[in-house]
Amino acid sequence: MNKKLLIFGEGRFGNMAREIAEEMKCFEKIELIESKRGFIFGDGTDQEKWMREYSYAFAAVDNSELRLEWINKLE
């Protein structure tokens, strides 16, 4: 399994998650996708594309409802 991490984030939460992941030194690739008004890539329907490339994902948004929504989608 690849060791690529995709972080769905906003501002300081996403940047903090990326910094922590980098310090862990266990991922081959780390990418941060910033959300725009609650939508992380387009309308969210192309998430399958990202799920094929990344074996790990983390929701790092400050809005707890949105964070829970993305955690459920990622599971």
PDB file with SEQRES, HELIX, SHEET and CRYST1 records, atoms N, CA, C and O in Angstrom:
SEQRES   1 A   75  MET ASN LYS LYS LEU LEU ILE PHE GLY GLU GLY ARG PHE          
SEQRES   2 A   75  GLY ASN MET ALA ARG GLU ILE ALA GLU GLU MET LYS CYS          
SEQRES   3 A   75  PHE GLU LYS ILE GLU LEU ILE GLU SER LYS ARG GLY PHE          
SEQRES   4 A   75  ILE PHE GLY ASP GLY THR ASP GLN GLU LYS TRP MET ARG          
SEQRES   5 A   75  GLU TYR SER TYR ALA PHE ALA ALA VAL ASP ASN SER GLU          
SEQRES   6 A   75  LEU ARG LEU GLU TRP ILE ASN LYS LEU GLU                      
HELIX    1 AA1 GLY A   11  MET A   24  1                                  14    
HELIX    2 AA2 GLN A   47  GLU A   53  1                                   7    
HELIX    3 AA3 SER A   64  LEU A   74  1                                  11    
SHEET    1 AA1 3 LYS A  29  GLU A  34  0                                        
SHEET    2 AA1 3 LYS A   4  GLY A   9  1                                        
SHEET    3 AA1 3 TYR A  56  ALA A  60  1                                        
CRYST1    1.000    1.000    1.000  90.00  90.00  90.00 P 1           1          
ATOM      1  N   MET A   1       0.848  -1.188   0.000  1.00  0.00           N  
ATOM      2  CA  MET A   1       0.000   0.000   0.000  1.00  0.00           C  
ATOM      3  C   MET A   1       0.887   1.243   0.000  1.00  0.00           C  
ATOM      4  O   MET A   1       1.911   1.295   0.682  1.00  0.00           O  
ATOM      5  N   ASN A   2       0.470   2.249  -0.786  1.00  0.00           N  
ATOM      6  CA  ASN A   2       1.251   3.479  -0.803  1.00  0.00           C  
ATOM      7  C   ASN A   2       1.065   4.235   0.505  1.00  0.00           C  
ATOM      8  O   ASN A   2       0.124   3.986   1.259  1.00  0.00           O  
ATOM      9  N   LYS A   3       1.959   5.141   0.750  1.00  0.00           N  
ATOM     10  CA  LYS A   3       1.896   5.937   1.972  1.00  0.00           C  
ATOM     11  C   LYS A   3       1.717   7.402   1.602  1.00  0.00           C  
ATOM     12  O   LYS A   3       2.559   8.247   1.905  1.00  0.00           O  
ATOM     13  N   LYS A   4       0.597   7.681   0.938  1.00  0.00           N  
ATOM     14  CA  LYS A   4       0.281   9.043   0.529  1.00  0.00           C  
ATOM     15  C   LYS A   4      -0.876   9.550   1.372  1.00  0.00           C  
ATOM     16  O   LYS A   4      -1.870   8.853   1.573  1.00  0.00           O  
ATOM     17  N   LEU A   5      -0.729  10.782   1.864  1.00  0.00           N  
ATOM     18  CA  LEU A   5      -1.731  11.391   2.740  1.00  0.00           C  
ATOM     19  C   LEU A   5      -2.354  12.591   2.049  1.00  0.00           C  
ATOM     20  O   LEU A   5      -1.655  13.454   1.519  1.00  0.00           O  
ATOM     21  N   LEU A   6      -3.670  12.632   2.062  1.00  0.00           N  
ATOM     22  CA  LEU A   6      -4.416  13.773   1.537  1.00  0.00           C  
ATOM     23  C   LEU A   6      -5.117  14.439   2.709  1.00  0.00           C  
ATOM     24  O   LEU A   6      -5.902  13.804   3.413  1.00  0.00           O  
ATOM     25  N   ILE A   7      -4.836  15.707   2.915  1.00  0.00           N  
ATOM     26  CA  ILE A   7      -5.432  16.465   4.015  1.00  0.00           C  
ATOM     27  C   ILE A   7      -6.470  17.411   3.432  1.00  0.00           C  
ATOM     28  O   ILE A   7      -6.164  18.222   2.557  1.00  0.00           O  
ATOM     29  N   PHE A   8      -7.681  17.303   3.915  1.00  0.00           N  
ATOM     30  CA  PHE A   8      -8.748  18.220   3.540  1.00  0.00           C  
ATOM     31  C   PHE A   8      -8.760  19.285   4.616  1.00  0.00           C  
ATOM     32  O   PHE A   8      -9.148  19.017   5.753  1.00  0.00           O  
ATOM     33  N   GLY A   9      -8.339  20.493   4.269  1.00  0.00           N  
ATOM     34  CA  GLY A   9      -8.152  21.456   5.326  1.00  0.00           C  
ATOM     35  C   GLY A   9      -8.543  22.864   4.985  1.00  0.00           C  
ATOM     36  O   GLY A   9      -8.928  23.189   3.862  1.00  0.00           O  
ATOM     37  N   GLU A  10      -8.429  23.682   5.996  1.00  0.00           N  
ATOM     38  CA  GLU A  10      -8.687  25.111   5.888  1.00  0.00           C  
ATOM     39  C   GLU A  10      -7.648  25.824   6.736  1.00  0.00           C  
ATOM     40  O   GLU A  10      -7.461  25.502   7.910  1.00  0.00           O  
ATOM     41  N   GLY A  11      -6.987  26.779   6.143  1.00  0.00           N  
ATOM     42  CA  GLY A  11      -6.088  27.659   6.879  1.00  0.00           C  
ATOM     43  C   GLY A  11      -5.201  26.969   7.879  1.00  0.00           C  
ATOM     44  O   GLY A  11      -4.476  26.030   7.552  1.00  0.00           O  
ATOM     45  N   ARG A  12      -5.268  27.451   9.112  1.00  0.00           N  
ATOM     46  CA  ARG A  12      -4.340  26.976  10.141  1.00  0.00           C  
ATOM     47  C   ARG A  12      -4.534  25.504  10.478  1.00  0.00           C  
ATOM     48  O   ARG A  12      -3.556  24.830  10.803  1.00  0.00           O  
ATOM     49  N   PHE A  13      -5.744  24.981  10.415  1.00  0.00           N  
ATOM     50  CA  PHE A  13      -5.982  23.579  10.740  1.00  0.00           C  
ATOM     51  C   PHE A  13      -5.313  22.667   9.709  1.00  0.00           C  
ATOM     52  O   PHE A  13      -4.650  21.694  10.069  1.00  0.00           O  
ATOM     53  N   GLY A  14      -5.487  22.980   8.453  1.00  0.00           N  
ATOM     54  CA  GLY A  14      -4.860  22.190   7.399  1.00  0.00           C  
ATOM     55  C   GLY A  14      -3.351  22.292   7.437  1.00  0.00           C  
ATOM     56  O   GLY A  14      -2.653  21.289   7.286  1.00  0.00           O  
ATOM     57  N   ASN A  15      -2.839  23.502   7.639  1.00  0.00           N  
ATOM     58  CA  ASN A  15      -1.393  23.700   7.710  1.00  0.00           C  
ATOM     59  C   ASN A  15      -0.786  22.997   8.912  1.00  0.00           C  
ATOM     60  O   ASN A  15       0.301  22.427   8.812  1.00  0.00           O  
ATOM     61  N   MET A  16      -1.471  23.029  10.045  1.00  0.00           N  
ATOM     62  CA  MET A  16      -0.978  22.349  11.233  1.00  0.00           C  
ATOM     63  C   MET A  16      -0.943  20.834  11.017  1.00  0.00           C  
ATOM     64  O   MET A  16       0.016  20.170  11.410  1.00  0.00           O  
ATOM     65  N   ALA A  17      -1.985  20.294  10.398  1.00  0.00           N  
ATOM     66  CA  ALA A  17      -2.026  18.861  10.112  1.00  0.00           C  
ATOM     67  C   ALA A  17      -0.886  18.474   9.165  1.00  0.00           C  
ATOM     68  O   ALA A  17      -0.257  17.431   9.342  1.00  0.00           O  
ATOM     69  N   ARG A  18      -0.624  19.311   8.166  1.00  0.00           N  
ATOM     70  CA  ARG A  18       0.471  19.027   7.228  1.00  0.00           C  
ATOM     71  C   ARG A  18       1.819  19.062   7.945  1.00  0.00           C  
ATOM     72  O   ARG A  18       2.662  18.195   7.717  1.00  0.00           O  
ATOM     73  N   GLU A  19       2.030  20.051   8.807  1.00  0.00           N  
ATOM     74  CA  GLU A  19       3.291  20.146   9.547  1.00  0.00           C  
ATOM     75  C   GLU A  19       3.512  18.916  10.428  1.00  0.00           C  
ATOM     76  O   GLU A  19       4.618  18.379  10.483  1.00  0.00           O  
ATOM     77  N   ILE A  20       2.475  18.478  11.105  1.00  0.00           N  
ATOM     78  CA  ILE A  20       2.589  17.293  11.957  1.00  0.00           C  
ATOM     79  C   ILE A  20       2.908  16.065  11.116  1.00  0.00           C  
ATOM     80  O   ILE A  20       3.778  15.272  11.476  1.00  0.00           O  
ATOM     81  N   ALA A  21       2.211  15.907  10.004  1.00  0.00           N  
ATOM     82  CA  ALA A  21       2.445  14.760   9.125  1.00  0.00           C  
ATOM     83  C   ALA A  21       3.867  14.770   8.575  1.00  0.00           C  
ATOM     84  O   ALA A  21       4.500  13.718   8.484  1.00  0.00           O  
ATOM     85  N   GLU A  22       4.373  15.939   8.210  1.00  0.00           N  
ATOM     86  CA  GLU A  22       5.744  16.038   7.709  1.00  0.00           C  
ATOM     87  C   GLU A  22       6.747  15.639   8.787  1.00  0.00           C  
ATOM     88  O   GLU A  22       7.725  14.950   8.498  1.00  0.00           O  
ATOM     89  N   GLU A  23       6.513  16.062  10.019  1.00  0.00           N  
ATOM     90  CA  GLU A  23       7.414  15.725  11.125  1.00  0.00           C  
ATOM     91  C   GLU A  23       7.398  14.232  11.448  1.00  0.00           C  
ATOM     92  O   GLU A  23       8.379  13.699  11.966  1.00  0.00           O  
ATOM     93  N   MET A  24       6.294  13.560  11.144  1.00  0.00           N  
ATOM     94  CA  MET A  24       6.200  12.118  11.377  1.00  0.00           C  
ATOM     95  C   MET A  24       7.117  11.338  10.439  1.00  0.00           C  
ATOM     96  O   MET A  24       7.542  10.229  10.764  1.00  0.00           O  
ATOM     97  N   LYS A  25       7.421  11.913   9.281  1.00  0.00           N  
ATOM     98  CA  LYS A  25       8.320  11.319   8.291  1.00  0.00           C  
ATOM     99  C   LYS A  25       7.936   9.891   7.904  1.00  0.00           C  
ATOM    100  O   LYS A  25       8.804   9.034   7.740  1.00  0.00           O  
ATOM    101  N   CYS A  26       6.653   9.642   7.760  1.00  0.00           N  
ATOM    102  CA  CYS A  26       6.214   8.298   7.382  1.00  0.00           C  
ATOM    103  C   CYS A  26       5.378   8.292   6.105  1.00  0.00           C  
ATOM    104  O   CYS A  26       4.871   7.242   5.712  1.00  0.00           O  
ATOM    105  N   PHE A  27       5.225   9.439   5.452  1.00  0.00           N  
ATOM    106  CA  PHE A  27       4.443   9.512   4.219  1.00  0.00           C  
ATOM    107  C   PHE A  27       5.338   9.837   3.036  1.00  0.00           C  
ATOM    108  O   PHE A  27       6.234  10.675   3.136  1.00  0.00           O  
ATOM    109  N   GLU A  28       5.090   9.168   1.911  1.00  0.00           N  
ATOM    110  CA  GLU A  28       5.821   9.428   0.677  1.00  0.00           C  
ATOM    111  C   GLU A  28       5.415  10.776   0.079  1.00  0.00           C  
ATOM    112  O   GLU A  28       6.235  11.488  -0.500  1.00  0.00           O  
ATOM    113  N   LYS A  29       4.147  11.104   0.231  1.00  0.00           N  
ATOM    114  CA  LYS A  29       3.599  12.329  -0.349  1.00  0.00           C  
ATOM    115  C   LYS A  29       2.498  12.841   0.569  1.00  0.00           C  
ATOM    116  O   LYS A  29       1.700  12.067   1.098  1.00  0.00           O  
ATOM    117  N   ILE A  30       2.468  14.155   0.750  1.00  0.00           N  
ATOM    118  CA  ILE A  30       1.427  14.806   1.550  1.00  0.00           C  
ATOM    119  C   ILE A  30       0.881  15.954   0.718  1.00  0.00           C  
ATOM    120  O   ILE A  30       1.633  16.808   0.249  1.00  0.00           O  
ATOM    121  N   GLU A  31      -0.438  15.966   0.540  1.00  0.00           N  
ATOM    122  CA  GLU A  31      -1.056  17.043  -0.217  1.00  0.00           C  
ATOM    123  C   GLU A  31      -2.203  17.633   0.589  1.00  0.00           C  
ATOM    124  O   GLU A  31      -2.973  16.912   1.224  1.00  0.00           O  
ATOM    125  N   LEU A  32      -2.300  18.942   0.552  1.00  0.00           N  
ATOM    126  CA  LEU A  32      -3.351  19.675   1.258  1.00  0.00           C  
ATOM    127  C   LEU A  32      -4.329  20.227   0.234  1.00  0.00           C  
ATOM    128  O   LEU A  32      -3.942  20.951  -0.683  1.00  0.00           O  
ATOM    129  N   ILE A  33      -5.587  19.882   0.398  1.00  0.00           N  
ATOM    130  CA  ILE A  33      -6.651  20.420  -0.451  1.00  0.00           C  
ATOM    131  C   ILE A  33      -7.455  21.387   0.409  1.00  0.00           C  
ATOM    132  O   ILE A  33      -8.063  20.981   1.399  1.00  0.00           O  
ATOM    133  N   GLU A  34      -7.460  22.644   0.042  1.00  0.00           N  
ATOM    134  CA  GLU A  34      -8.214  23.653   0.788  1.00  0.00           C  
ATOM    135  C   GLU A  34      -9.674  23.621   0.356  1.00  0.00           C  
ATOM    136  O   GLU A  34      -9.976  23.466  -0.827  1.00  0.00           O  
ATOM    137  N   SER A  35     -10.564  23.766   1.306  1.00  0.00           N  
ATOM    138  CA  SER A  35     -11.986  23.789   0.962  1.00  0.00           C  
ATOM    139  C   SER A  35     -12.420  25.208   0.606  1.00  0.00           C  
ATOM    140  O   SER A  35     -11.864  26.190   1.099  1.00  0.00           O  
ATOM    141  N   LYS A  36     -13.389  25.287  -0.230  1.00  0.00           N  
ATOM    142  CA  LYS A  36     -13.964  26.579  -0.632  1.00  0.00           C  
ATOM    143  C   LYS A  36     -15.456  26.539  -0.313  1.00  0.00           C  
ATOM    144  O   LYS A  36     -16.218  25.841  -0.983  1.00  0.00           O  
ATOM    145  N   ARG A  37     -15.862  27.269   0.682  1.00  0.00           N  
ATOM    146  CA  ARG A  37     -17.269  27.341   1.079  1.00  0.00           C  
ATOM    147  C   ARG A  37     -17.882  25.962   1.313  1.00  0.00           C  
ATOM    148  O   ARG A  37     -19.021  25.712   0.919  1.00  0.00           O  
ATOM    149  N   GLY A  38     -17.135  25.075   1.949  1.00  0.00           N  
ATOM    150  CA  GLY A  38     -17.683  23.779   2.316  1.00  0.00           C  
ATOM    151  C   GLY A  38     -17.484  22.686   1.288  1.00  0.00           C  
ATOM    152  O   GLY A  38     -17.728  21.515   1.581  1.00  0.00           O  
ATOM    153  N   PHE A  39     -17.044  23.044   0.080  1.00  0.00           N  
ATOM    154  CA  PHE A  39     -16.825  22.036  -0.941  1.00  0.00           C  
ATOM    155  C   PHE A  39     -15.332  21.834  -1.116  1.00  0.00           C  
ATOM    156  O   PHE A  39     -14.591  22.792  -1.333  1.00  0.00           O  
ATOM    157  N   ILE A  40     -14.900  20.618  -1.025  1.00  0.00           N  
ATOM    158  CA  ILE A  40     -13.471  20.399  -1.093  1.00  0.00           C  
ATOM    159  C   ILE A  40     -13.002  20.134  -2.502  1.00  0.00           C  
ATOM    160  O   ILE A  40     -11.951  20.698  -2.807  1.00  0.00           O  
ATOM    161  N   PHE A  41     -13.531  19.447  -3.342  1.00  0.00           N  
ATOM    162  CA  PHE A  41     -13.086  19.394  -4.732  1.00  0.00           C  
ATOM    163  C   PHE A  41     -14.330  19.387  -5.579  1.00  0.00           C  
ATOM    164  O   PHE A  41     -15.081  18.412  -5.604  1.00  0.00           O  
ATOM    165  N   GLY A  42     -14.538  20.472  -6.265  1.00  0.00           N  
ATOM    166  CA  GLY A  42     -15.764  20.602  -7.039  1.00  0.00           C  
ATOM    167  C   GLY A  42     -16.961  20.496  -6.109  1.00  0.00           C  
ATOM    168  O   GLY A  42     -17.027  21.167  -5.080  1.00  0.00           O  
ATOM    169  N   ASP A  43     -17.896  19.651  -6.481  1.00  0.00           N  
ATOM    170  CA  ASP A  43     -19.090  19.473  -5.642  1.00  0.00           C  
ATOM    171  C   ASP A  43     -18.958  18.241  -4.754  1.00  0.00           C  
ATOM    172  O   ASP A  43     -19.927  17.832  -4.116  1.00  0.00           O  
ATOM    173  N   GLY A  44     -17.767  17.648  -4.707  1.00  0.00           N  
ATOM    174  CA  GLY A  44     -17.549  16.487  -3.859  1.00  0.00           C  
ATOM    175  C   GLY A  44     -17.767  15.162  -4.564  1.00  0.00           C  
ATOM    176  O   GLY A  44     -17.499  14.107  -3.989  1.00  0.00           O  
ATOM    177  N   THR A  45     -18.251  15.196  -5.801  1.00  0.00           N  
ATOM    178  CA  THR A  45     -18.562  13.943  -6.484  1.00  0.00           C  
ATOM    179  C   THR A  45     -17.337  13.262  -7.067  1.00  0.00           C  
ATOM    180  O   THR A  45     -17.398  12.075  -7.387  1.00  0.00           O  
ATOM    181  N   ASP A  46     -16.232  13.970  -7.214  1.00  0.00           N  
ATOM    182  CA  ASP A  46     -15.038  13.347  -7.778  1.00  0.00           C  
ATOM    183  C   ASP A  46     -14.081  12.839  -6.705  1.00  0.00           C  
ATOM    184  O   ASP A  46     -12.891  12.663  -6.966  1.00  0.00           O  
ATOM    185  N   GLN A  47     -14.592  12.604  -5.510  1.00  0.00           N  
ATOM    186  CA  GLN A  47     -13.750  12.106  -4.426  1.00  0.00           C  
ATOM    187  C   GLN A  47     -13.185  10.721  -4.728  1.00  0.00           C  
ATOM    188  O   GLN A  47     -12.129  10.369  -4.204  1.00  0.00           O  
ATOM    189  N   GLU A  48     -13.855   9.931  -5.552  1.00  0.00           N  
ATOM    190  CA  GLU A  48     -13.352   8.597  -5.909  1.00  0.00           C  
ATOM    191  C   GLU A  48     -11.982   8.691  -6.562  1.00  0.00           C  
ATOM    192  O   GLU A  48     -11.128   7.834  -6.337  1.00  0.00           O  
ATOM    193  N   LYS A  49     -11.765   9.721  -7.365  1.00  0.00           N  
ATOM    194  CA  LYS A  49     -10.473   9.924  -8.020  1.00  0.00           C  
ATOM    195  C   LYS A  49      -9.364  10.063  -6.985  1.00  0.00           C  
ATOM    196  O   LYS A  49      -8.302   9.457  -7.123  1.00  0.00           O  
ATOM    197  N   TRP A  50      -9.607  10.853  -5.959  1.00  0.00           N  
ATOM    198  CA  TRP A  50      -8.606  11.077  -4.924  1.00  0.00           C  
ATOM    199  C   TRP A  50      -8.413   9.826  -4.074  1.00  0.00           C  
ATOM    200  O   TRP A  50      -7.302   9.533  -3.633  1.00  0.00           O  
ATOM    201  N   MET A  51      -9.489   9.100  -3.849  1.00  0.00           N  
ATOM    202  CA  MET A  51      -9.401   7.917  -2.990  1.00  0.00           C  
ATOM    203  C   MET A  51      -8.552   6.817  -3.624  1.00  0.00           C  
ATOM    204  O   MET A  51      -7.966   6.008  -2.905  1.00  0.00           O  
ATOM    205  N   ARG A  52      -8.474   6.770  -4.937  1.00  0.00           N  
ATOM    206  CA  ARG A  52      -7.629   5.772  -5.603  1.00  0.00           C  
ATOM    207  C   ARG A  52      -6.148   6.108  -5.445  1.00  0.00           C  
ATOM    208  O   ARG A  52      -5.321   5.199  -5.367  1.00  0.00           O  
ATOM    209  N   GLU A  53      -5.800   7.380  -5.397  1.00  0.00           N  
ATOM    210  CA  GLU A  53      -4.400   7.776  -5.335  1.00  0.00           C  
ATOM    211  C   GLU A  53      -3.838   7.814  -3.916  1.00  0.00           C  
ATOM    212  O   GLU A  53      -2.662   7.515  -3.708  1.00  0.00           O  
ATOM    213  N   TYR A  54      -4.663   8.176  -2.945  1.00  0.00           N  
ATOM    214  CA  TYR A  54      -4.183   8.357  -1.570  1.00  0.00           C  
ATOM    215  C   TYR A  54      -4.731   7.263  -0.666  1.00  0.00           C  
ATOM    216  O   TYR A  54      -5.930   6.984  -0.662  1.00  0.00           O  
ATOM    217  N   SER A  55      -3.826   6.645   0.104  1.00  0.00           N  
ATOM    218  CA  SER A  55      -4.263   5.575   1.001  1.00  0.00           C  
ATOM    219  C   SER A  55      -4.665   6.113   2.372  1.00  0.00           C  
ATOM    220  O   SER A  55      -5.306   5.405   3.149  1.00  0.00           O  
ATOM    221  N   TYR A  56      -4.296   7.356   2.675  1.00  0.00           N  
ATOM    222  CA  TYR A  56      -4.646   7.972   3.951  1.00  0.00           C  
ATOM    223  C   TYR A  56      -5.254   9.345   3.695  1.00  0.00           C  
ATOM    224  O   TYR A  56      -4.874  10.042   2.753  1.00  0.00           O  
ATOM    225  N   ALA A  57      -6.201   9.721   4.546  1.00  0.00           N  
ATOM    226  CA  ALA A  57      -6.814  11.040   4.427  1.00  0.00           C  
ATOM    227  C   ALA A  57      -7.162  11.546   5.819  1.00  0.00           C  
ATOM    228  O   ALA A  57      -7.385  10.772   6.750  1.00  0.00           O  
ATOM    229  N   PHE A  58      -7.201  12.871   5.931  1.00  0.00           N  
ATOM    230  CA  PHE A  58      -7.473  13.492   7.223  1.00  0.00           C  
ATOM    231  C   PHE A  58      -8.297  14.754   6.987  1.00  0.00           C  
ATOM    232  O   PHE A  58      -7.961  15.569   6.127  1.00  0.00           O  
ATOM    233  N   ALA A  59      -9.366  14.912   7.743  1.00  0.00           N  
ATOM    234  CA  ALA A  59     -10.199  16.115   7.656  1.00  0.00           C  
ATOM    235  C   ALA A  59      -9.723  17.108   8.704  1.00  0.00           C  
ATOM    236  O   ALA A  59      -9.800  16.833   9.901  1.00  0.00           O  
ATOM    237  N   ALA A  60      -9.232  18.260   8.264  1.00  0.00           N  
ATOM    238  CA  ALA A  60      -8.681  19.259   9.176  1.00  0.00           C  
ATOM    239  C   ALA A  60      -9.379  20.593   8.962  1.00  0.00           C  
ATOM    240  O   ALA A  60      -8.761  21.567   8.533  1.00  0.00           O  
ATOM    241  N   VAL A  61     -10.656  20.628   9.261  1.00  0.00           N  
ATOM    242  CA  VAL A  61     -11.430  21.867   9.131  1.00  0.00           C  
ATOM    243  C   VAL A  61     -11.963  22.251  10.502  1.00  0.00           C  
ATOM    244  O   VAL A  61     -12.236  21.385  11.333  1.00  0.00           O  
ATOM    245  N   ASP A  62     -12.112  23.551  10.737  1.00  0.00           N  
ATOM    246  CA  ASP A  62     -12.538  24.001  12.058  1.00  0.00           C  
ATOM    247  C   ASP A  62     -14.037  23.860  12.291  1.00  0.00           C  
ATOM    248  O   ASP A  62     -14.480  23.832  13.439  1.00  0.00           O  
ATOM    249  N   ASN A  63     -14.811  23.771  11.239  1.00  0.00           N  
ATOM    250  CA  ASN A  63     -16.256  23.594  11.369  1.00  0.00           C  
ATOM    251  C   ASN A  63     -16.537  22.129  11.705  1.00  0.00           C  
ATOM    252  O   ASN A  63     -16.317  21.250  10.872  1.00  0.00           O  
ATOM    253  N   SER A  64     -17.017  21.864  12.911  1.00  0.00           N  
ATOM    254  CA  SER A  64     -17.180  20.478  13.360  1.00  0.00           C  
ATOM    255  C   SER A  64     -18.208  19.701  12.542  1.00  0.00           C  
ATOM    256  O   SER A  64     -18.034  18.501  12.328  1.00  0.00           O  
ATOM    257  N   GLU A  65     -19.257  20.344  12.088  1.00  0.00           N  
ATOM    258  CA  GLU A  65     -20.249  19.651  11.255  1.00  0.00           C  
ATOM    259  C   GLU A  65     -19.655  19.245   9.913  1.00  0.00           C  
ATOM    260  O   GLU A  65     -19.861  18.122   9.451  1.00  0.00           O  
ATOM    261  N   LEU A  66     -18.923  20.153   9.293  1.00  0.00           N  
ATOM    262  CA  LEU A  66     -18.278  19.861   8.015  1.00  0.00           C  
ATOM    263  C   LEU A  66     -17.196  18.793   8.195  1.00  0.00           C  
ATOM    264  O   LEU A  66     -17.056  17.894   7.365  1.00  0.00           O  
ATOM    265  N   ARG A  67     -16.432  18.902   9.291  1.00  0.00           N  
ATOM    266  CA  ARG A  67     -15.394  17.907   9.570  1.00  0.00           C  
ATOM    267  C   ARG A  67     -16.004  16.525   9.712  1.00  0.00           C  
ATOM    268  O   ARG A  67     -15.475  15.567   9.148  1.00  0.00           O  
ATOM    269  N   LEU A  68     -17.103  16.389  10.448  1.00  0.00           N  
ATOM    270  CA  LEU A  68     -17.769  15.101  10.625  1.00  0.00           C  
ATOM    271  C   LEU A  68     -18.318  14.580   9.296  1.00  0.00           C  
ATOM    272  O   LEU A  68     -18.258  13.381   9.020  1.00  0.00           O  
ATOM    273  N   GLU A  69     -18.849  15.480   8.483  1.00  0.00           N  
ATOM    274  CA  GLU A  69     -19.354  15.092   7.159  1.00  0.00           C  
ATOM    275  C   GLU A  69     -18.233  14.473   6.323  1.00  0.00           C  
ATOM    276  O   GLU A  69     -18.428  13.434   5.691  1.00  0.00           O  
ATOM    277  N   TRP A  70     -17.053  15.117   6.321  1.00  0.00           N  
ATOM    278  CA  TRP A  70     -15.932  14.597   5.535  1.00  0.00           C  
ATOM    279  C   TRP A  70     -15.349  13.337   6.143  1.00  0.00           C  
ATOM    280  O   TRP A  70     -14.906  12.458   5.404  1.00  0.00           O  
ATOM    281  N   ILE A  71     -15.331  13.217   7.447  1.00  0.00           N  
ATOM    282  CA  ILE A  71     -14.874  11.971   8.073  1.00  0.00           C  
ATOM    283  C   ILE A  71     -15.760  10.823   7.631  1.00  0.00           C  
ATOM    284  O   ILE A  71     -15.260   9.752   7.287  1.00  0.00           O  
ATOM    285  N   ASN A  72     -17.059  11.030   7.634  1.00  0.00           N  
ATOM    286  CA  ASN A  72     -17.988   9.981   7.192  1.00  0.00           C  
ATOM    287  C   ASN A  72     -17.782   9.623   5.724  1.00  0.00           C  
ATOM    288  O   ASN A  72     -17.834   8.446   5.366  1.00  0.00           O  
ATOM    289  N   LYS A  73     -17.550  10.615   4.873  1.00  0.00           N  
ATOM    290  CA  LYS A  73     -17.308  10.340   3.457  1.00  0.00           C  
ATOM    291  C   LYS A  73     -16.015   9.551   3.278  1.00  0.00           C  
ATOM    292  O   LYS A  73     -15.943   8.644   2.449  1.00  0.00           O  
ATOM    293  N   LEU A  74     -14.999   9.900   4.054  1.00  0.00           N  
ATOM    294  CA  LEU A  74     -13.699   9.250   3.908  1.00  0.00           C  
ATOM    295  C   LEU A  74     -13.695   7.819   4.428  1.00  0.00           C  
ATOM    296  O   LEU A  74     -12.925   6.987   3.948  1.00  0.00           O  
ATOM    297  N   GLU A  75     -14.536   7.530   5.390  1.00  0.00           N  
ATOM    298  CA  GLU A  75     -14.591   6.160   5.921  1.00  0.00           C  
ATOM    299  C   GLU A  75     -15.122   5.234   4.858  1.00  0.00           C  
ATOM    300  O   GLU A  75     -15.249   4.032   5.093  1.00  0.00           O  
TER     301      GLU A  75                                                      
END                                                                             
